[in-house]
Amino acid sequence: MTNKNQSCGVGQDSMPSVTCLIHVLEAWFGVEHLEDYWNFANYLLWVFTPLLLLILPYFTIFLLYLTIVFLHIYKRKNVLKEAYSHNLWDGARKTVATLWDGHAAVWHGYEVHGMEKIPEEGPALIIFYHGAFPIDFYYFMAKIFIHKGRTCRVVADHFVFKIPGFSLLLDVFCAIHGPREKCVEILQSGHLLAISPGGVREALMSDETYNIVWGNRKGFAQVAIDAKVPVIPMFTQNIREGFRSLGGTRLFRWLYEKFRYPFAPMYGGFPVKLRTYLGDPIPYDPKITAEELAEKTKDALQALIDKHQRIPGNIMSALLERFHNKQKINQKTL
């Protein structure tokens, strides 16, 4: 061990400046083995520095995301105050819609093209493609509520109503299970209503080829005819790249057909670019049959997929779209 009495000055036998300082501090405070503690601290720093270099950037990004979401909410604080002063649930809806809108902007750079096709008042039936996880529809509902001041009712699968704790959420955001008569009643009352004819089956069994899985379902078309309302097709670009399902495999397909519950595992949550496109409204025609309207709506939805979606979908390409502004049509964007 180095002799503590050795000179701290400049010369061949002089000690390193840090070691000299440690010996001075030992003598000053009367503490022994300070150099051992210093060496141990250096060892810990050497071990944990690579880990810290990996963690800290992600922690910073996390804080940035929290900040951006907060700013989205703060930007609308006056609107929120006014909402709470009138109706409790309206204020709650506006708060949640603002939160989801912030999440949509931050995580997916979410856009809606063709919002002007949604009427400012009066009924319309919105028919949409069902992704593995319909997060795009949550974002869309938030946009509708924030920019149009309207609540879009939605028909949900029966199993959703059996999820513990979901009843209040479904009530506040006006989700219904049906039946057809209830859907007609909602539309005749002047509300917006959204239906995905493919539903859970489409969520599980469609894939990155974006095939429409409706079977022979045409009940939605009969609802539109009975309520005498226009039908608006809707599709979200890259929704299958955000979340994917293993429901198309033979085992999970059998489980769904047997028990009518979506047992299939899902993966994803990737921050891909999401754009929702609204097609031209299909006006009410008293001469059209439900079969004809269902086919016409399916063709309109397929046209949106063909125009705006890369087939087959690719997760990496969808991620890269976050870094360039690719807009295929000249429509109003929100």
C-alpha positions as CSV (number, residue, x, y, z in Angstrom):
1,M,0.0,0.0,0.0
2,T,1.2,3.5,-0.7
3,N,2.8,5.3,2.2
4,K,0.6,8.1,3.4
5,N,3.6,10.2,4.3
6,Q,4.8,10.1,0.7
7,S,4.9,13.6,-0.9
8,C,1.8,15.0,-2.7
9,G,4.0,17.3,-4.7
10,V,5.2,17.0,-8.3
11,G,7.8,14.4,-9.0
12,Q,8.6,10.8,-9.8
13,D,7.5,9.5,-6.4
14,S,4.4,11.8,-6.1
15,M,1.0,10.2,-5.6
16,P,-2.0,10.8,-8.0
17,S,-3.9,13.9,-7.1
18,V,-7.1,12.0,-6.1
19,T,-5.2,9.6,-3.8
20,C,-3.4,12.6,-2.3
21,L,-6.8,14.3,-1.7
22,I,-8.2,11.2,-0.1
23,H,-5.2,11.0,2.3
24,V,-5.7,14.7,3.2
25,L,-9.4,14.1,3.9
26,E,-8.6,11.0,6.0
27,A,-6.2,13.1,8.1
28,W,-8.6,16.0,8.3
29,F,-11.7,14.1,9.4
30,G,-10.0,11.3,11.2
31,V,-11.6,8.6,9.0
32,E,-9.7,5.5,8.0
33,H,-10.1,3.4,4.8
34,L,-11.6,6.3,2.8
35,E,-9.6,5.1,-0.2
36,D,-11.3,1.7,0.0
37,Y,-14.7,3.4,-0.1
38,W,-13.7,5.5,-3.0
39,N,-12.5,2.4,-5.0
40,F,-15.8,0.6,-4.2
41,A,-17.8,3.6,-5.4
42,N,-15.8,3.7,-8.6
43,Y,-16.5,0.0,-9.1
44,L,-20.3,0.5,-8.7
45,L,-20.2,3.4,-11.1
46,W,-18.4,1.2,-13.7
47,V,-21.0,-1.6,-13.3
48,F,-24.1,0.5,-13.3
49,T,-23.3,3.3,-15.8
50,P,-24.2,1.2,-18.9
51,L,-27.6,0.3,-17.3
52,L,-28.2,4.0,-16.4
53,L,-27.4,5.0,-20.0
54,L,-30.2,2.6,-21.2
55,I,-32.8,3.5,-18.6
56,L,-32.5,7.3,-18.4
57,P,-33.4,8.1,-22.1
58,Y,-36.5,6.0,-21.8
59,F,-37.4,7.6,-18.5
60,T,-37.0,11.0,-20.2
61,I,-39.2,9.9,-23.1
62,F,-41.8,8.7,-20.7
63,L,-41.8,12.1,-18.9
64,L,-42.1,13.8,-22.3
65,Y,-45.2,11.8,-23.2
66,L,-46.8,12.6,-19.9
67,T,-46.1,16.3,-20.5
68,I,-47.6,16.2,-24.0
69,V,-50.7,14.5,-22.8
70,F,-51.1,17.0,-20.0
71,L,-50.7,19.9,-22.4
72,H,-53.4,18.4,-24.6
73,I,-55.8,18.5,-21.6
74,Y,-54.6,21.9,-20.4
75,K,-55.2,23.4,-23.8
76,R,-58.9,22.6,-23.4
77,K,-59.2,23.5,-19.8
78,N,-61.8,26.3,-20.4
79,V,-64.0,23.9,-22.4
80,L,-63.7,21.3,-19.6
81,K,-64.7,23.9,-16.9
82,E,-67.8,24.9,-19.0
83,A,-68.7,21.3,-19.4
84,Y,-68.6,20.4,-15.7
85,S,-70.7,23.5,-14.9
86,H,-73.6,22.1,-16.9
87,N,-73.6,18.3,-16.8
88,L,-71.5,15.8,-14.8
89,W,-71.4,13.1,-17.4
90,D,-70.8,15.6,-20.2
91,G,-67.8,16.9,-18.4
92,A,-66.6,13.3,-17.8
93,R,-67.0,12.5,-21.4
94,K,-65.1,15.6,-22.5
95,T,-62.3,14.9,-20.0
96,V,-61.9,11.3,-21.2
97,A,-62.2,12.3,-24.8
98,T,-59.5,14.9,-24.3
99,L,-57.2,12.3,-22.7
100,W,-57.8,9.8,-25.5
101,D,-57.3,12.5,-28.1
102,G,-54.0,13.4,-26.5
103,H,-52.9,9.7,-26.5
104,A,-54.0,9.4,-30.1
105,A,-51.9,12.4,-31.2
106,V,-48.8,11.3,-29.2
107,W,-48.7,7.6,-29.8
108,H,-50.1,7.3,-33.3
109,G,-50.1,10.7,-34.8
110,Y,-53.8,10.0,-35.3
111,E,-55.7,11.8,-38.1
112,V,-59.3,11.8,-39.4
113,H,-59.8,12.5,-43.1
114,G,-63.3,13.5,-44.1
115,M,-64.8,14.6,-40.8
116,E,-67.0,17.1,-42.8
117,K,-69.0,14.0,-43.9
118,I,-70.3,13.5,-40.4
119,P,-73.4,15.7,-40.1
120,E,-73.4,18.5,-37.6
121,E,-76.9,17.3,-36.5
122,G,-79.2,14.6,-37.4
123,P,-78.7,10.8,-37.7
124,A,-76.3,8.7,-39.7
125,L,-75.1,5.1,-39.5
126,I,-71.4,4.6,-39.5
127,I,-70.1,1.2,-40.7
128,F,-66.4,0.5,-39.8
129,Y,-63.8,-2.2,-40.3
130,H,-63.0,-3.9,-36.9
131,G,-59.3,-4.2,-36.1
132,A,-57.9,-6.8,-33.7
133,F,-58.3,-4.1,-31.0
134,P,-60.6,-1.2,-32.0
135,I,-58.5,1.6,-30.5
136,D,-59.1,3.6,-33.7
137,F,-62.8,3.8,-32.9
138,Y,-62.1,5.1,-29.4
139,Y,-60.0,7.8,-30.9
140,F,-62.7,8.5,-33.5
141,M,-65.3,8.9,-30.8
142,A,-63.1,11.3,-29.0
143,K,-62.6,13.4,-32.1
144,I,-66.4,13.5,-32.8
145,F,-67.1,14.6,-29.2
146,I,-64.4,17.3,-29.2
147,H,-64.9,18.7,-32.7
148,K,-68.6,18.1,-33.3
149,G,-70.0,18.0,-29.7
150,R,-71.8,14.8,-30.5
151,T,-71.8,11.4,-28.9
152,C,-71.6,8.5,-31.3
153,R,-73.5,5.5,-30.0
154,V,-72.0,2.1,-30.8
155,V,-73.2,-1.5,-31.0
156,A,-70.9,-3.7,-28.9
157,D,-70.6,-7.5,-28.6
158,H,-72.4,-9.1,-25.7
159,F,-69.2,-10.3,-24.0
160,V,-68.1,-6.7,-23.5
161,F,-71.1,-6.1,-21.2
162,K,-69.9,-9.0,-19.0
163,I,-66.4,-7.6,-18.3
164,P,-66.2,-6.6,-14.6
165,G,-66.2,-2.9,-14.1
166,F,-67.2,-2.0,-17.7
167,S,-70.9,-1.3,-17.1
168,L,-70.4,2.4,-16.1
169,L,-68.1,3.0,-19.0
170,L,-70.5,1.5,-21.5
171,D,-73.4,3.5,-20.0
172,V,-71.6,6.8,-20.1
173,F,-70.4,6.3,-23.7
174,C,-73.7,5.0,-24.8
175,A,-72.7,1.5,-26.0
176,I,-75.6,-0.9,-26.7
177,H,-75.9,-4.6,-27.5
178,G,-79.0,-4.1,-29.7
179,P,-81.5,-5.3,-30.7
180,R,-82.4,-4.0,-34.2
181,E,-85.4,-2.1,-32.9
182,K,-83.3,-0.3,-30.4
183,C,-80.8,0.7,-33.2
184,V,-83.6,2.1,-35.3
185,E,-85.0,4.0,-32.3
186,I,-81.6,5.6,-31.7
187,L,-81.3,6.8,-35.3
188,Q,-84.8,8.0,-35.5
189,S,-84.1,10.1,-32.4
190,G,-81.4,12.0,-34.4
191,H,-78.3,10.3,-33.0
192,L,-75.1,8.9,-34.7
193,L,-74.8,5.2,-34.5
194,A,-71.7,3.0,-35.4
195,I,-71.8,-0.7,-36.2
196,S,-69.0,-3.1,-37.3
197,P,-70.9,-5.9,-39.1
198,G,-67.7,-8.1,-38.8
199,G,-67.5,-7.6,-35.0
200,V,-65.4,-9.9,-32.9
201,R,-65.2,-12.5,-35.8
202,E,-63.6,-9.9,-38.0
203,A,-61.3,-8.8,-35.1
204,L,-60.1,-12.3,-34.6
205,M,-60.0,-13.8,-38.1
206,S,-59.0,-11.0,-40.4
207,D,-55.3,-10.3,-40.7
208,E,-52.8,-8.1,-42.4
209,T,-54.5,-8.7,-45.7
210,Y,-57.5,-6.7,-44.4
211,N,-60.2,-9.1,-45.6
212,I,-63.7,-8.1,-44.7
213,V,-65.3,-10.8,-42.6
214,W,-69.1,-10.1,-42.6
215,G,-70.5,-13.4,-43.8
216,N,-74.1,-12.9,-44.7
217,R,-74.8,-10.2,-42.2
218,K,-77.2,-7.6,-43.4
219,G,-79.1,-6.5,-40.3
220,F,-77.2,-3.2,-40.2
221,A,-78.6,-2.4,-43.7
222,Q,-82.1,-3.1,-42.6
223,V,-81.6,-0.8,-39.7
224,A,-80.5,2.0,-42.1
225,I,-83.5,1.4,-44.3
226,D,-86.0,1.3,-41.5
227,A,-84.6,4.5,-39.9
228,K,-84.2,6.2,-43.4
229,V,-80.7,7.3,-42.7
230,P,-77.5,7.5,-44.8
231,V,-74.7,5.0,-44.3
232,I,-71.1,6.3,-43.9
233,P,-68.3,3.7,-44.4
234,M,-65.1,4.1,-42.3
235,F,-61.7,2.6,-42.3
236,T,-58.5,3.2,-40.4
237,Q,-55.2,2.8,-42.2
238,N,-52.7,0.5,-40.4
239,I,-55.0,-0.6,-37.6
240,R,-53.9,-4.2,-38.1
241,E,-50.3,-3.1,-37.7
242,G,-51.0,-1.5,-34.3
243,F,-52.4,-4.7,-32.8
244,R,-52.5,-8.2,-34.1
245,S,-54.4,-11.3,-33.1
246,L,-53.7,-15.0,-33.3
247,G,-57.4,-15.7,-33.7
248,G,-57.0,-16.9,-37.2
249,T,-55.3,-20.1,-36.0
250,R,-57.3,-23.3,-36.0
251,L,-57.4,-23.7,-32.2
252,F,-58.6,-20.1,-31.4
253,R,-61.1,-20.2,-34.3
254,W,-62.6,-23.3,-32.9
255,L,-62.7,-21.8,-29.4
256,Y,-64.6,-18.8,-30.7
257,E,-67.1,-20.8,-32.7
258,K,-67.6,-23.1,-29.6
259,F,-67.9,-20.5,-26.8
260,R,-68.4,-17.2,-28.6
261,Y,-65.7,-15.5,-26.5
262,P,-62.5,-14.0,-28.0
263,F,-59.9,-16.3,-26.2
264,A,-57.2,-15.6,-28.8
265,P,-54.1,-13.8,-27.5
266,M,-53.2,-10.4,-29.0
267,Y,-49.9,-8.6,-29.3
268,G,-48.8,-5.1,-30.4
269,G,-49.5,-1.6,-29.2
270,F,-46.9,-0.4,-31.7
271,P,-46.9,3.4,-32.3
272,V,-47.8,3.1,-36.0
273,K,-49.3,5.9,-38.0
274,L,-53.1,5.7,-37.8
275,R,-55.4,7.6,-40.3
276,T,-59.2,7.2,-40.3
277,Y,-60.9,7.7,-43.6
278,L,-64.6,8.4,-44.0
279,G,-66.1,7.5,-47.3
280,D,-68.9,9.3,-49.1
281,P,-72.3,8.8,-47.4
282,I,-74.6,6.3,-49.1
283,P,-78.0,8.1,-49.1
284,Y,-81.2,6.5,-48.1
285,D,-83.0,4.9,-51.0
286,P,-86.5,3.6,-50.4
287,K,-86.2,1.3,-53.4
288,I,-83.1,-0.6,-52.3
289,T,-83.2,-3.9,-50.5
290,A,-81.2,-4.8,-47.4
291,E,-79.1,-7.3,-49.4
292,E,-78.3,-4.6,-52.0
293,L,-77.4,-1.9,-49.4
294,A,-75.2,-4.4,-47.5
295,E,-73.3,-5.2,-50.7
296,K,-73.1,-1.5,-51.7
297,T,-71.7,-0.7,-48.2
298,K,-69.2,-3.5,-48.3
299,D,-68.0,-2.4,-51.7
300,A,-67.5,1.2,-50.4
301,L,-65.5,0.0,-47.4
302,Q,-63.4,-2.3,-49.6
303,A,-62.7,0.7,-51.9
304,L,-61.4,2.6,-48.8
305,I,-59.1,-0.3,-48.0
306,D,-57.9,-0.6,-51.5
307,K,-57.1,3.1,-51.8
308,H,-55.5,3.7,-48.4
309,Q,-54.0,0.5,-47.2
310,R,-50.8,-1.3,-48.1
311,I,-51.6,-5.0,-48.7
312,P,-50.3,-7.0,-46.9
313,G,-49.8,-4.6,-44.0
314,N,-46.3,-4.2,-42.7
315,I,-45.5,-3.1,-39.2
316,M,-42.1,-1.5,-40.0
317,S,-43.6,0.5,-42.9
318,A,-46.5,1.7,-40.7
319,L,-43.9,2.8,-38.1
320,L,-41.9,4.7,-40.6
321,E,-45.0,6.6,-41.8
322,R,-44.8,8.5,-38.5
323,F,-41.8,10.3,-39.9
324,H,-43.2,11.7,-43.1
325,N,-46.5,13.3,-44.0
326,K,-48.1,11.0,-46.5
327,Q,-51.7,12.1,-47.4
328,K,-53.3,10.5,-50.4
329,I,-56.4,12.7,-50.6
330,N,-57.1,16.4,-50.3
331,Q,-59.7,16.3,-47.5
332,K,-60.1,18.1,-44.3
333,T,-57.8,16.5,-41.7
334,L,-58.3,16.6,-37.9
